[in-house]
Amino acid sequence: MTVHTTSRMSKQRIFLILSFLVLFLGFYSNFWQAARSEAFGWFDEYSECLAIGRIARSETEGVFSDGGLPGVNYDAAVVPPNADIWFEVYLEQRPDYLTDNIPASYDVYKSQTGGQLIFFSIVQKILPFDNSVKFQILHCINAILSALCFTLFLGWVFRNFGTISAIIALLLVAMSSWITLFGHSLWWSLWAAYIPFVTMLLVLEYSNKVKRVSSKKILLYLFLSVFAKCVFNGYEFISTALVSAVCPIIFYSFLEGQKLKPFLLFFAKASITAVVAVALQIMMLIVQIRSVTGSFSVAINYIITSYTRRSFSADDAFAHYPYSLIFKRYLKGNAFNSDFLSQYSIVIYFAYLILAVVVLGGVVYYLSRGLDEARKRLNITLLVTAAVSSVAPLSWFIVFKQHSANHFHLDYIVWYMPFLLLGFIIIGEGISLMLNKLGLYNRGLIK
């Protein structure tokens, strides 16, 4: 092992440790004030109550009670008959759990397996503390998992695109209000949504640089990672997660100059593998719902109705929303909605951030022409993959139109799955190349 290699490995370890600490502090406590302080901690309480309700139910009735499904606890004598139970009691879930005053009745949420909550519930059973301390520890574990997920991604950036690109990507991830909010939430468990993307990045990087991995093993890793995503946080942003999973395949196929026919064949196999993983997890969810309802037909009908409601339902109140309005709203969202920027009335719309990615993408393309062939191909591959990855957020806005139209307070996160993550690399690489061009940073462009 050369001195240069040893030095680079040491730098990578330092970068990974610092990245993890920076991200953990942000996800756990909003340490960097990336999100508005009044939003952090109570973000999307309407959804997170399902997580707290499940954890509380597991404490009193067992981890796998009620099929292990998420839900809310309530007092049947207090909630009015025929009321929307979830809406009536969602604000009571946290205080009831923290004070260990958990009502006896439970209303299940049947659209998600809730694997992350089963995991948290098992951890809770082990912890010898009161519920207020357990609640903080569970948030700590969730922040660790979120930080680990993005640290693995940033490690890949460091190894492939260098220090400057990795540092800039880290800063942009850490200062993203949406990533910070979702990374803190027990319900959304953002780390789970990135399992397929990060897994495939690392597996294919290993296959490209260290030792060739067989196609069958790659497909096995893809199957397990997609299945794990669905188990841990269900079908939340599922189309974006599936597109994210195949983006590393596109990246390394293009980088290695794979011919079109074998690429299309493997891409088809990968797509089928991902769909099979989703289908298998749907079968698992059907069994869970059946354990509560007592009927497979009811369970199957619920899943079909649930999918229709979130996508193409013509009877939904949001069916009339034109796609142009949906896209406009999601382009005008604030990408960095922090207290610091807000006090200066600075608003950075997603449209501006995407424009920055496009402009710096042009810079990367132009300045890459003077690099060695390997580095040039790497940068062009990044640009191509980022362009293809834009399909991921668009797929959610188009296929799941009802959800997009009904959740203008949430669905901005799909821009980062993984389109803007790759965009952050482009921004970093563009700045790095410009610094090198100006002679302000000499990092050696030939790897």
C-alpha positions in Angstrom: 0.0 0.0 0.0 1.5 3.3 -1.1 1.9 6.4 1.1 -0.6 8.2 -1.1 -3.2 5.5 -0.7 -2.7 5.4 3.1 -3.0 9.1 3.3 -6.2 9.1 1.3 -7.7 6.3 3.4 -7.0 8.4 6.5 -8.6 11.4 5.0 -11.6 9.3 4.1 -12.0 8.0 7.7 -11.8 11.5 9.0 -14.3 12.7 6.5 -16.7 9.9 7.3 -16.5 10.5 11.0 -17.1 14.2 10.6 -20.0 13.6 8.2 -21.7 11.2 10.6 -21.4 13.6 13.5 -22.6 16.6 11.5 -25.6 14.8 10.1 -26.4 13.1 13.4 -26.5 16.4 15.3 -28.8 17.8 12.6 -31.2 14.9 12.5 -31.4 14.5 16.3 -31.5 18.1 17.5 -31.6 20.4 14.5 -28.2 21.5 15.8 -27.4 23.5 12.6 -30.8 25.1 12.5 -31.4 23.8 9.0 -35.1 23.6 9.8 -37.4 26.1 11.3 -37.2 25.6 15.1 -41.0 25.7 15.5 -41.4 22.9 12.9 -38.6 20.6 14.2 -39.8 18.1 16.7 -43.5 18.4 15.8 -43.0 17.9 12.1 -46.0 16.1 10.6 -47.4 15.1 13.9 -50.5 13.8 12.1 -48.4 11.0 10.7 -45.9 10.5 13.5 -48.8 9.8 15.9 -49.1 6.5 14.1 -45.6 5.6 15.1 -46.0 6.7 18.7 -49.4 4.9 18.9 -47.8 1.6 17.7 -44.9 1.9 20.1 -47.3 2.6 23.0 -49.5 -0.3 21.9 -46.5 -2.6 21.9 -45.7 -1.6 25.4 -49.1 -2.6 26.7 -50.3 -5.4 24.4 -47.1 -6.8 22.8 -44.9 -6.0 19.8 -47.0 -8.0 17.3 -50.4 -7.2 18.7 -53.0 -6.0 16.1 -50.8 -7.6 13.4 -47.9 -5.3 14.3 -49.7 -2.6 12.3 -49.3 1.2 13.1 -52.3 3.0 14.6 -53.6 5.2 17.4 -54.7 4.4 20.9 -58.0 5.9 22.0 -60.7 5.8 24.7 -63.8 4.3 23.1 -66.0 5.9 25.7 -64.8 9.4 24.8 -64.4 9.4 21.0 -67.8 10.1 19.3 -69.4 7.2 17.4 -68.6 7.2 13.6 -65.9 9.8 14.2 -62.6 9.9 12.3 -60.6 8.3 15.2 -57.2 9.2 13.8 -58.1 12.9 13.5 -59.8 13.0 16.9 -56.9 11.6 18.9 -53.7 12.2 17.0 -52.5 15.0 19.3 -53.1 12.8 22.3 -50.7 10.0 21.3 -47.4 11.7 22.4 -48.6 13.0 25.8 -50.4 9.7 26.5 -47.2 7.7 25.8 -44.9 10.1 27.7 -47.1 9.9 30.8 -47.7 6.2 30.4 -51.4 6.8 30.3 -52.3 4.6 27.3 -56.0 4.0 26.4 -57.2 0.5 25.9 -58.7 0.8 22.3 -56.6 0.8 19.2 -57.4 1.9 15.6 -55.1 0.4 13.0 -53.6 2.0 10.0 -53.5 -0.7 7.3 -51.4 1.0 4.5 -48.0 0.1 6.0 -46.3 -2.9 7.6 -44.6 -0.6 10.1 -41.4 -2.6 10.3 -39.5 0.4 11.6 -42.0 0.6 14.5 -41.7 -3.1 15.2 -38.0 -2.5 15.5 -38.4 0.5 17.8 -40.9 -1.4 19.9 -38.4 -4.2 20.4 -35.8 -1.7 21.4 -38.2 -0.1 23.8 -38.9 -3.4 25.5 -35.2 -3.8 26.3 -34.7 -0.2 27.7 -35.0 0.1 31.5 -36.2 3.7 31.5 -39.4 5.6 31.7 -41.2 6.5 28.4 -39.9 10.0 28.2 -36.3 8.8 28.1 -37.2 5.9 25.8 -38.7 8.4 23.4 -35.5 10.4 23.2 -33.4 7.2 22.8 -35.6 6.1 19.9 -35.2 9.4 18.2 -31.5 9.1 18.8 -31.4 5.6 17.1 -33.5 7.0 14.2 -31.0 9.9 13.8 -28.1 7.5 13.9 -29.6 5.4 11.1 -30.4 8.5 9.0 -26.9 9.8 9.5 -25.4 6.5 8.6 -27.4 6.2 5.4 -26.2 9.6 4.1 -22.7 9.1 5.4 -22.4 6.0 3.3 -23.5 8.0 0.3 -21.1 10.8 1.0 -18.3 8.2 1.4 -19.0 7.1 -2.1 -18.9 10.7 -3.3 -15.5 11.2 -1.5 -14.0 8.1 -3.1 -15.2 8.9 -6.6 -15.3 12.7 -6.9 -12.9 13.9 -4.4 -12.7 16.0 -1.2 -14.2 19.3 -2.4 -17.2 17.7 -4.1 -17.9 15.5 -1.0 -17.6 18.5 1.5 -20.0 20.6 -0.6 -22.4 17.7 -0.9 -22.2 17.2 2.9 -23.0 20.9 3.5 -25.9 20.9 1.2 -27.4 17.7 2.7 -26.9 19.0 6.3 -28.5 22.4 5.5 -31.5 20.9 3.7 -34.6 21.6 5.8 -36.6 18.8 4.3 -33.9 16.1 4.8 -33.5 17.3 8.3 -37.2 17.1 9.1 -37.7 13.7 7.5 -34.5 12.4 9.0 -35.8 13.2 12.5 -39.3 11.6 12.1 -39.9 8.2 13.6 -42.7 7.6 11.2 -41.0 8.5 7.9 -37.7 6.9 8.9 -36.0 8.4 6.0 -33.0 6.0 6.1 -35.3 3.2 5.0 -36.2 5.0 1.7 -32.5 5.1 0.7 -31.6 1.5 1.5 -32.0 0.3 -2.2 -30.1 3.3 -3.6 -27.2 3.2 -1.1 -27.0 -0.6 -1.3 -26.7 -0.7 -5.1 -24.2 2.2 -5.1 -21.8 0.3 -2.8 -22.3 -3.1 -4.3 -21.7 -1.9 -7.8 -18.7 0.3 -6.7 -17.2 -2.8 -5.1 -17.8 -4.8 -8.3 -16.3 -2.1 -10.4 -13.2 -1.4 -8.3 -12.4 -4.4 -6.1 -13.8 -7.7 -7.2 -16.4 -8.5 -9.8 -19.8 -9.4 -8.3 -22.0 -11.8 -10.3 -25.2 -10.6 -11.8 -27.2 -13.0 -9.7 -25.7 -11.6 -6.5 -26.3 -8.1 -7.6 -30.0 -8.9 -8.2 -30.1 -10.6 -4.8 -28.8 -7.5 -3.1 -31.4 -5.4 -5.1 -34.2 -7.8 -4.0 -33.3 -7.7 -0.3 -32.8 -3.9 -0.2 -36.1 -3.2 -1.9 -37.9 -5.7 0.3 -36.2 -4.1 3.4 -37.3 -0.6 2.3 -40.9 -1.8 2.0 -40.8 -3.6 5.3 -39.4 -0.7 7.2 -41.4 2.2 5.9 -43.9 0.7 3.5 -44.7 2.2 0.1 -44.0 5.8 1.1 -42.6 7.4 -2.1 -42.2 3.9 -3.6 -41.8 5.0 -7.2 -38.9 7.2 -6.3 -37.3 4.5 -4.3 -37.5 2.0 -7.2 -36.1 4.5 -9.7 -33.4 5.4 -7.2 -32.5 1.7 -6.9 -31.7 1.4 -10.6 -29.8 4.7 -10.9 -26.6 3.0 -9.7 -27.1 0.3 -12.4 -27.3 3.1 -15.0 -24.3 4.8 -13.6 -22.0 1.9 -13.7 -23.3 0.5 -16.9 -22.5 3.8 -18.6 -19.2 4.2 -16.8 -18.0 0.8 -17.9 -19.2 1.3 -21.5 -21.6 -1.6 -21.4 -23.3 -2.4 -24.7 -26.9 -1.6 -25.1 -28.4 -5.1 -25.5 -26.8 -6.6 -22.3 -27.6 -3.4 -20.4 -31.3 -3.5 -21.4 -31.4 -7.2 -20.5 -30.0 -6.7 -17.1 -32.1 -3.6 -16.5 -35.2 -5.6 -17.3 -34.1 -8.3 -14.9 -33.4 -5.7 -12.2 -36.8 -4.0 -12.7 -38.6 -7.4 -12.4 -36.6 -8.2 -9.3 -37.6 -4.9 -7.7 -41.3 -5.4 -8.5 -41.2 -9.0 -7.2 -39.7 -7.7 -3.9 -42.6 -5.2 -3.6 -45.1 -7.8 -4.5 -43.8 -10.2 -1.8 -44.0 -7.4 0.8 -47.6 -6.7 -0.3 -48.3 -10.3 0.5 -46.8 -9.8 3.9 -49.0 -6.8 4.5 -52.1 -8.7 3.3 -51.4 -11.3 6.0 -51.1 -8.6 8.6 -54.4 -6.9 7.6 -56.1 -10.3 7.5 -55.0 -11.0 11.1 -57.0 -7.8 12.1 -59.9 -8.1 9.7 -60.2 -11.8 9.5 -60.6 -11.8 5.7 -58.1 -12.0 2.9 -60.6 -10.5 0.5 -61.0 -7.5 2.7 -57.2 -7.1 2.9 -56.7 -7.4 -0.8 -59.6 -5.0 -1.6 -58.1 -2.5 0.9 -54.7 -2.5 -0.8 -56.3 -2.0 -4.3 -58.5 0.8 -3.0 -55.6 2.4 -1.2 -53.4 2.5 -4.3 -56.3 3.8 -6.5 -57.0 6.5 -3.9 -53.4 7.8 -3.9 -53.1 7.8 -7.7 -55.8 8.0 -10.3 -59.0 8.1 -8.4 -61.5 10.2 -10.4 -63.8 10.6 -7.4 -61.1 12.3 -5.2 -61.4 15.9 -4.4 -57.9 16.5 -5.9 -58.6 14.7 -9.2 -59.2 18.0 -10.9 -55.8 19.4 -10.1 -53.8 19.9 -13.3 -50.3 18.5 -13.4 -49.0 22.0 -14.3 -50.2 23.3 -10.9 -48.7 20.4 -9.0 -45.3 20.9 -10.7 -45.4 24.6 -10.1 -46.1 24.2 -6.4 -43.2 21.7 -6.0 -40.8 24.0 -7.9 -41.8 26.9 -5.7 -41.1 25.1 -2.4 -38.4 26.5 -0.1 -35.4 24.1 -0.3 -33.6 25.7 2.6 -36.3 26.9 5.0 -34.1 27.7 8.0 -34.4 30.3 10.8 -31.1 31.8 9.6 -32.2 32.4 6.0 -35.7 33.3 7.0 -34.6 36.2 9.2 -33.0 37.8 6.1 -36.1 36.9 3.9 -34.0 34.7 1.8 -36.0 32.1 -0.1 -34.2 29.5 -2.3 -36.9 27.8 -4.3 -36.4 24.3 -5.7 -36.5 25.8 -9.1 -33.5 27.9 -8.3 -31.6 24.9 -6.9 -32.4 22.8 -9.9 -31.3 25.7 -12.2 -28.0 25.8 -10.2 -27.6 22.1 -10.9 -28.2 22.6 -14.6 -25.8 25.5 -14.9 -23.0 23.8 -13.0 -23.7 20.7 -14.9 -22.9 22.7 -18.0 -19.7 23.9 -16.3 -18.8 20.2 -15.4 -19.4 19.2 -19.0 -17.3 22.0 -20.5 -14.3 21.8 -18.1 -14.3 18.0 -18.2 -13.1 18.2 -21.8 -9.6 19.0 -20.6 -9.3 16.1 -18.2 -8.0 12.6 -18.7 -10.4 10.1 -20.3 -11.2 8.3 -17.1 -12.1 11.4 -15.2 -14.0 12.9 -18.1 -16.1 9.7 -18.5 -16.8 9.7 -14.8 -18.2 13.2 -14.9 -20.2 12.6 -18.0 -21.6 9.5 -16.4 -22.6 11.6 -13.4 -24.5 14.1 -15.6 -26.3 11.3 -17.5 -27.3 9.5 -14.4 -28.5 12.8 -12.7 -30.6 13.6 -15.8 -32.2 10.1 -15.7 -32.8 10.3 -12.0 -35.1 13.3 -12.5 -37.6 10.6 -13.5 -37.8 9.6 -9.8 -39.5 12.7 -8.4 -41.5 13.2 -11.6 -42.8 9.6 -11.3 -44.2 10.4 -7.9 -45.9 13.7 -9.0 -47.4 11.9 -12.0 -48.3 8.4 -10.8 -49.4 9.4 -7.3 -51.1 12.6 -8.3 -53.6 12.5 -5.5 -50.9 12.2 -2.8 -48.9 15.0 -4.4 -51.9 17.3 -4.6 -52.9 16.5 -1.0 -49.5 16.8 0.6 -47.9 20.0 -0.5 -46.5 20.2 3.0 -44.6 16.9 2.6 -43.7 15.7 -0.8 -40.9 18.0 -1.5 -38.6 15.3 -0.1 -38.9 13.4 -3.4 -36.6 15.9 -5.1 -33.8 14.3 -3.1 -34.6 10.7 -4.2 -32.0 10.7 -5.6 -32.1 13.6 -8.1 -30.9 16.4 -5.9 -28.4 14.2 -4.1 -26.7 13.7 -7.5 -27.2 17.4 -8.2 -25.3 18.2 -5.0 -22.3 16.2 -6.4 -22.6 18.2 -9.7 -22.6 21.5 -7.8 -19.5 20.3 -5.8 -17.7 19.0 -8.9 -18.5 22.2 -10.8 -17.1 24.4 -8.1 -14.1 22.1 -7.7 -13.3 22.3 -11.4 -13.7 26.0 -11.5 -11.3 26.4 -8.5 -8.8 24.2 -10.3 -9.2 26.2 -13.5 -8.5 29.4 -11.6 -5.5 27.9 -10.0 -6.9 28.3 -6.5 -7.0 24.6 -5.8 -4.6 22.1 -7.0 -5.9 18.6 -6.2 -4.7 16.7 -9.1 -7.5 15.9 -11.5 -6.0 12.6 -12.7 -6.9 9.9 -10.3 
